[in-house]
Amino acid sequence: MKLTWRTADLRLAEPLRISRSVMTRRDAVWVTVEHGGLRGWGEAVSSAYLGLPTERILKHLESVRAATERFPDPETAWAETAPPETGTGRTAWTGLPPGVLAAIEAAVLDLVGKRAGEPAHRLLGTPEAPAAATARTIGIIAPVPAAAQAARLALGGFTTLKVKAGSPDPAEDLARVDAVRIAAPGADLLLDPNGAWTERQALELLPRFAALGVTAVEQPIAPGSPDALARVAERSPVPVIADEDAISYEDALALAGRVHGINVKLAKCGGVRAALRVHEALRGTGTELMLGCLTASSLGIAPAVHLADRARWVDLDGHLLLAADPWSGIGGTDGTVRAADRAGLGVRPAGAERGAGGPGGPHGDGGRHGSGRPHGDGGPHGSGRPHGAGAAR
């Protein structure tokens, strides 16, 4: 097996403002695992919030190159890097940040599927290709443009809208949610303050948002106090979903039965098998699974889409926030994400569907960081742009 990678520049269609940051772009690192003339692909994205600048992604990929390339084939790599209770404990990839681990795992899963002629969801235990309505994010913007965006999204087929909150003046958030409710009266409304409130503020504000039609809230209070989050969940009129307080498997276990939901993002937990482990741990606890994502391309979102049938809440719209998604294959523009029934992850470069051979741009980094080889399996070209970390979603 051979492990290579290259960087790409992902730019948002418009700035995304949340309570702690504003994002306009981020780097993606496309990870490739090659064996027997086929390639599997995965994606890691830079995230300042998760402490994962591009340089750190590249450093960690370099650190596991030799160990990964010692596997005789992707099937062996998949079997021998399973989570601790089902395999040898990821010895080859021990110590990797979850976002890097998820990208390598996705590339191996993609390649295993291609070699077997099976889609990823089938390899993960779901016979039929999952499809699920996804939430679509509306950032912290004024009520009038928020309403216009909500109306447009509802007309396009979105049935769940996630409204960001956490403005210095909560009245602004209330006005935004009210405007969205009026513009899209049939949509379920999720609220996401990204940990902007205190416990007292959350208990005061959540009944007011519930009266406006909010059906669930993600991480209403600052992370770091799971007990406080559990107290909010106990008194909240709407389900409380842990996000920033639920990074690891151990975090999820500690909150199981104490909050209504856990937002599992593959870049937080370490990939599809880690997500399935969390899902199994939550079974019977009264805490349900939400599948979320960072802003990423369809390549980065695809592994989670193959798990979408396991989640009560699905928020896999990161690729829809981009000005130009360099990959395709998971849908979403009509409000529904769909796993492809093609072998592997089922994604393809966006340009391939137009016969253009994939997105343009120079061939990655070259040297030890880029493949410097022809783009087999339809892989797009990297951008070679600077390795800025961007903001976290």
C-alpha positions as CSV (number, residue, x, y, z in Angstrom):
1,M,0.0,0.0,0.0
2,K,1.1,3.6,-0.6
3,L,0.0,6.6,1.4
4,T,0.0,10.1,-0.2
5,W,-1.8,13.4,0.3
6,R,-2.2,16.9,-1.1
7,T,-3.9,20.1,0.0
8,A,-6.8,22.0,-1.4
9,D,-8.5,25.3,-0.7
10,L,-12.2,25.2,0.3
11,R,-13.9,28.6,0.1
12,L,-17.4,29.2,1.5
13,A,-20.1,30.7,-0.6
14,E,-20.6,33.4,2.1
15,P,-19.0,34.0,5.5
16,L,-20.3,31.8,8.2
17,R,-20.6,33.6,11.6
18,I,-21.1,31.6,14.8
19,S,-20.8,32.7,18.4
20,R,-17.0,32.3,18.5
21,S,-15.7,32.9,15.0
22,V,-16.3,33.8,11.4
23,M,-15.2,31.5,8.7
24,T,-14.6,32.2,5.0
25,R,-12.3,29.3,4.0
26,R,-10.4,26.4,5.3
27,D,-7.8,24.0,4.0
28,A,-8.6,20.4,3.1
29,V,-6.0,17.6,3.0
30,W,-6.9,14.8,0.6
31,V,-5.5,11.5,1.7
32,T,-4.9,8.8,-0.8
33,V,-4.3,5.1,-0.1
34,E,-3.2,3.1,-3.2
35,H,-2.9,-0.6,-3.8
36,G,-3.2,-2.8,-6.9
37,G,-3.9,0.1,-9.2
38,L,-6.9,1.5,-7.3
39,R,-7.0,4.4,-4.9
40,G,-9.1,5.2,-1.9
41,W,-9.7,8.8,-0.8
42,G,-10.3,10.5,2.5
43,E,-10.3,14.2,3.7
44,A,-9.1,16.0,6.8
45,V,-9.9,19.7,7.2
46,S,-8.0,22.3,9.2
47,S,-9.8,23.4,12.4
48,A,-8.5,26.0,14.8
49,Y,-11.1,25.0,17.3
50,L,-10.0,21.4,17.3
51,G,-6.4,22.4,17.4
52,L,-5.7,21.0,13.9
53,P,-3.9,23.4,11.7
54,T,-2.8,22.1,8.3
55,E,0.8,21.8,9.3
56,R,-0.2,19.4,12.1
57,I,-2.3,17.3,9.7
58,L,0.7,17.0,7.4
59,K,3.1,16.2,10.2
60,H,0.9,13.4,11.5
61,L,0.4,11.9,8.1
62,E,4.2,11.8,7.6
63,S,4.5,10.2,11.0
64,V,2.4,7.2,10.1
65,R,3.4,6.8,6.4
66,A,5.9,4.0,7.0
67,A,3.6,2.1,9.4
68,T,0.7,2.4,7.0
69,E,2.7,1.3,4.0
70,R,3.8,-1.8,5.8
71,F,0.3,-3.2,5.6
72,P,0.2,-5.8,2.7
73,D,-3.2,-4.7,1.6
74,P,-6.1,-2.4,2.7
75,E,-8.1,-5.3,4.0
76,T,-5.4,-6.0,6.5
77,A,-5.1,-2.4,7.4
78,W,-8.8,-2.2,8.1
79,A,-8.9,-5.3,10.2
80,E,-5.8,-4.4,12.3
81,T,-6.7,-0.8,13.0
82,A,-10.2,-1.5,14.5
83,P,-11.1,0.2,17.8
84,P,-9.6,-1.4,20.9
85,E,-12.5,-3.7,21.8
86,T,-12.8,-5.3,18.3
87,G,-9.2,-5.5,17.1
88,T,-5.6,-4.8,17.9
89,G,-6.2,-1.2,19.1
90,R,-5.1,0.9,16.1
91,T,-1.5,0.3,16.8
92,A,-0.3,1.6,13.5
93,W,-2.2,4.9,14.0
94,T,-2.0,5.3,17.7
95,G,-1.7,9.0,18.8
96,L,-3.2,10.5,15.6
97,P,-5.6,13.4,16.1
98,P,-9.2,12.2,15.4
99,G,-9.5,14.2,12.3
100,V,-6.4,12.7,10.7
101,L,-7.4,9.2,11.9
102,A,-10.9,9.7,10.3
103,A,-9.4,10.7,7.0
104,I,-7.0,7.7,6.8
105,E,-9.7,5.3,7.8
106,A,-12.1,6.8,5.2
107,A,-9.4,6.3,2.5
108,V,-8.9,2.7,3.5
109,L,-12.7,2.0,3.7
110,D,-13.1,3.6,0.2
111,L,-10.3,1.3,-1.2
112,V,-11.6,-1.8,0.5
113,G,-15.0,-1.1,-0.9
114,K,-13.7,-0.5,-4.4
115,R,-11.7,-3.8,-4.3
116,A,-14.8,-5.7,-3.1
117,G,-17.2,-3.9,-5.4
118,E,-19.3,-3.0,-2.4
119,P,-20.5,0.5,-1.1
120,A,-19.2,1.6,2.3
121,H,-22.6,1.4,3.9
122,R,-22.9,-2.3,3.1
123,L,-19.4,-2.9,4.6
124,L,-20.6,-1.1,7.7
125,G,-23.7,-3.3,8.1
126,T,-26.5,-1.4,6.2
127,P,-27.8,-3.3,3.1
128,E,-29.6,-0.3,1.5
129,A,-28.1,3.0,0.8
130,P,-29.0,5.4,3.6
131,A,-30.8,8.7,2.8
132,A,-31.8,11.3,5.3
133,A,-33.1,14.8,5.5
134,T,-30.3,17.0,6.6
135,A,-30.4,20.3,8.5
136,R,-29.2,23.4,6.7
137,T,-27.3,26.0,8.7
138,I,-28.2,29.7,8.9
139,G,-25.4,31.7,10.5
140,I,-25.6,34.7,12.8
141,I,-27.0,37.2,10.4
142,A,-29.8,39.9,10.6
143,P,-33.4,38.7,10.6
144,V,-34.3,39.9,7.1
145,P,-31.6,38.0,5.3
146,A,-32.1,35.0,7.6
147,A,-35.8,35.0,6.6
148,A,-34.9,35.2,2.9
149,Q,-32.5,32.3,3.2
150,A,-35.0,30.2,5.2
151,A,-37.7,30.8,2.6
152,R,-35.3,29.8,-0.2
153,L,-34.2,26.7,1.5
154,A,-37.7,25.6,2.4
155,L,-38.7,26.1,-1.2
156,G,-35.8,24.0,-2.2
157,G,-36.8,21.0,-0.1
158,F,-35.2,21.5,3.3
159,T,-37.4,20.5,6.2
160,T,-34.9,21.2,9.0
161,L,-33.1,24.4,9.5
162,K,-30.4,25.0,12.1
163,V,-30.1,28.6,13.3
164,K,-26.9,29.7,14.9
165,A,-27.2,31.8,18.1
166,G,-24.9,33.4,20.6
167,S,-25.1,37.1,19.7
168,P,-24.0,39.4,22.5
169,D,-27.7,40.5,22.7
170,P,-30.0,37.5,22.9
171,A,-32.8,39.6,21.5
172,E,-31.0,39.5,18.2
173,D,-31.1,35.7,18.3
174,L,-34.7,35.6,19.2
175,A,-35.5,38.0,16.3
176,R,-33.6,35.8,13.9
177,V,-35.3,32.6,14.9
178,D,-38.7,34.3,14.8
179,A,-38.0,35.6,11.3
180,V,-36.9,32.1,10.1
181,R,-40.1,30.6,11.7
182,I,-42.3,33.0,9.8
183,A,-40.5,32.5,6.5
184,A,-40.4,28.7,6.8
185,P,-43.4,27.7,9.0
186,G,-43.2,24.0,8.1
187,A,-39.5,23.5,9.0
188,D,-38.2,21.9,12.2
189,L,-35.9,24.4,13.9
190,L,-32.7,23.5,15.6
191,L,-30.8,26.1,17.6
192,D,-27.0,26.1,18.1
193,P,-25.4,28.7,20.3
194,N,-22.0,26.9,20.2
195,G,-21.6,27.1,23.9
196,A,-22.2,30.9,24.1
197,W,-24.5,30.9,27.2
198,T,-24.1,30.4,30.9
199,E,-26.3,27.9,32.6
200,R,-28.5,30.6,34.0
201,Q,-28.9,32.2,30.6
202,A,-29.8,28.9,29.0
203,L,-32.5,28.2,31.5
204,E,-33.9,31.6,31.0
205,L,-33.7,31.7,27.2
206,L,-34.7,28.1,26.2
207,P,-38.4,28.5,27.1
208,R,-38.5,31.6,24.9
209,F,-36.9,29.8,22.0
210,A,-39.2,26.8,22.5
211,A,-42.2,29.2,22.2
212,L,-40.9,30.2,18.8
213,G,-40.9,26.6,17.6
214,V,-37.3,25.5,18.3
215,T,-37.4,21.7,18.6
216,A,-33.8,21.0,19.9
217,V,-30.7,22.9,21.0
218,E,-27.1,22.0,20.6
219,Q,-24.5,22.8,23.3
220,P,-26.3,25.8,24.9
221,I,-23.6,26.4,27.5
222,A,-19.8,26.7,27.4
223,P,-18.1,23.3,27.3
224,G,-16.2,22.0,30.3
225,S,-19.0,21.3,32.8
226,P,-20.9,18.2,31.8
227,D,-22.8,18.3,35.0
228,A,-24.1,21.8,34.2
229,L,-25.1,20.6,30.8
230,A,-27.0,17.7,32.3
231,R,-28.8,20.1,34.6
232,V,-29.8,22.3,31.7
233,A,-31.0,19.2,29.8
234,E,-33.1,18.1,32.9
235,R,-35.0,21.4,32.9
236,S,-35.0,22.3,29.2
237,P,-38.4,22.4,27.4
238,V,-36.6,21.0,24.3
239,P,-34.0,18.2,23.8
240,V,-30.4,19.2,24.6
241,I,-27.7,17.8,22.3
242,A,-24.1,17.8,23.5
243,D,-21.5,18.9,20.9
244,E,-18.4,20.6,22.2
245,D,-18.8,18.7,25.5
246,A,-18.8,15.3,23.6
247,I,-15.5,15.1,21.8
248,S,-14.4,11.5,22.7
249,Y,-16.0,8.2,23.3
250,E,-15.4,8.7,27.0
251,D,-17.2,12.0,26.9
252,A,-20.2,10.4,25.2
253,L,-20.3,7.6,27.9
254,A,-20.2,10.2,30.7
255,L,-23.2,12.1,29.2
256,A,-25.2,9.0,28.1
257,G,-28.6,9.1,29.8
258,R,-28.0,12.7,31.0
259,V,-28.6,14.6,27.8
260,H,-31.1,14.0,25.0
261,G,-28.5,13.7,22.2
262,I,-24.8,13.5,21.3
263,N,-23.5,15.2,18.2
264,V,-21.0,12.8,16.7
265,K,-18.7,14.3,14.1
266,L,-16.1,11.9,12.6
267,A,-13.4,14.6,12.9
268,K,-14.1,14.7,16.6
269,C,-14.4,11.0,17.4
270,G,-12.0,9.5,14.9
271,G,-14.0,8.0,12.1
272,V,-16.9,5.7,11.2
273,R,-16.0,2.9,13.5
274,A,-15.6,5.2,16.4
275,A,-19.0,6.7,15.6
276,L,-20.5,3.2,15.5
277,R,-19.0,2.5,18.9
278,V,-20.6,5.6,20.3
279,H,-23.9,4.7,18.7
280,E,-23.8,1.3,20.3
281,A,-22.9,2.8,23.7
282,L,-25.9,5.0,23.6
283,R,-28.3,2.2,22.9
284,G,-30.9,2.0,25.6
285,T,-29.7,5.0,27.6
286,G,-32.4,7.5,26.3
287,T,-29.7,9.5,24.6
288,E,-29.9,9.6,20.8
289,L,-27.3,10.1,18.1
290,M,-26.9,13.2,16.0
291,L,-24.6,13.1,13.0
292,G,-22.8,16.4,12.4
293,C,-19.9,17.6,10.4
294,L,-17.3,20.3,9.9
295,T,-17.5,22.5,6.8
296,A,-15.9,20.1,4.3
297,S,-16.3,18.8,0.7
298,S,-18.5,15.9,-0.2
299,L,-15.5,13.7,0.2
300,G,-15.2,14.7,3.8
301,I,-18.9,14.3,4.5
302,A,-19.5,11.0,2.6
303,P,-18.4,8.6,5.4
304,A,-21.0,10.0,7.8
305,V,-23.7,9.8,5.1
306,H,-23.1,6.1,5.0
307,L,-24.1,6.0,8.7
308,A,-27.1,8.4,8.4
309,D,-29.7,5.6,9.1
310,R,-28.4,5.4,12.7
311,A,-29.1,9.0,13.6
312,R,-32.2,10.8,15.0
313,W,-30.8,14.2,13.9
314,V,-28.7,14.6,10.7
315,D,-26.7,17.8,10.1
316,L,-24.5,16.9,7.2
317,D,-24.6,20.1,5.2
318,G,-20.9,21.2,5.3
319,H,-20.4,20.6,1.6
320,L,-23.5,22.8,0.8
321,L,-21.8,25.8,2.4
322,L,-19.0,25.8,-0.2
323,A,-18.7,28.1,-3.2
324,A,-17.6,25.2,-5.2
325,D,-17.6,21.6,-3.9
326,P,-14.7,19.8,-5.7
327,W,-16.4,16.4,-5.1
328,S,-19.9,15.0,-5.7
329,G,-22.0,11.9,-4.9
330,I,-23.9,12.5,-1.7
331,G,-26.6,14.9,-2.8
332,G,-28.1,17.4,-0.3
333,T,-29.1,20.3,-2.5
334,D,-32.7,19.3,-2.2
335,G,-32.5,18.8,1.6
336,T,-31.7,15.1,1.5
337,V,-28.3,13.5,1.7
338,R,-27.9,10.1,0.0
339,A,-25.2,7.5,0.2
340,A,-24.2,6.4,-3.3
341,D,-24.6,2.7,-4.2
342,R,-21.3,2.8,-6.0
343,A,-18.3,0.9,-4.6
344,G,-16.5,2.5,-1.7
345,L,-17.5,5.9,-0.5
346,G,-19.2,6.5,-3.9
347,V,-17.9,10.1,-4.4
348,R,-16.4,11.4,-7.6
349,P,-14.7,14.7,-8.5
350,A,-17.4,17.2,-9.5
351,G,-15.8,17.8,-12.9
352,A,-15.9,14.1,-13.8
353,E,-19.7,14.3,-14.2
354,R,-19.2,17.1,-16.7
355,G,-16.4,15.2,-18.5
356,A,-13.8,17.8,-17.3
357,G,-11.6,15.4,-15.4
358,G,-12.0,17.0,-12.0
359,P,-11.4,20.4,-10.5
360,G,-8.5,22.4,-11.8
361,G,-5.3,23.5,-10.0
362,P,-1.8,22.4,-9.6
363,H,-0.8,19.0,-8.5
364,G,-0.6,19.3,-4.7
365,D,2.6,19.8,-2.8
366,G,4.9,17.5,-4.6
367,G,7.8,15.9,-2.8
368,R,6.9,14.0,0.3
369,H,3.5,15.7,0.7
370,G,2.0,15.2,-2.7
371,S,1.7,12.1,-4.9
372,G,3.2,13.6,-8.0
373,R,1.4,10.9,-10.0
374,P,-1.5,10.8,-12.4
375,H,-4.9,11.1,-10.8
376,G,-6.2,7.6,-11.0
377,D,-9.7,6.7,-9.8
378,G,-10.9,10.2,-10.8
379,G,-9.2,12.1,-8.0
380,P,-9.2,15.9,-8.3
381,H,-6.2,18.1,-8.3
382,G,-5.1,19.8,-5.2
383,S,-4.8,23.6,-5.0
384,G,-1.3,23.9,-3.5
385,R,-2.5,27.0,-1.6
386,P,-1.1,28.1,1.8
387,H,-1.9,25.9,4.8
388,G,-4.1,28.3,6.8
389,A,-6.0,26.7,9.6
390,G,-9.3,28.5,9.2
391,A,-12.0,28.7,11.8
392,A,-13.9,25.8,13.3
393,R,-17.5,25.1,12.6
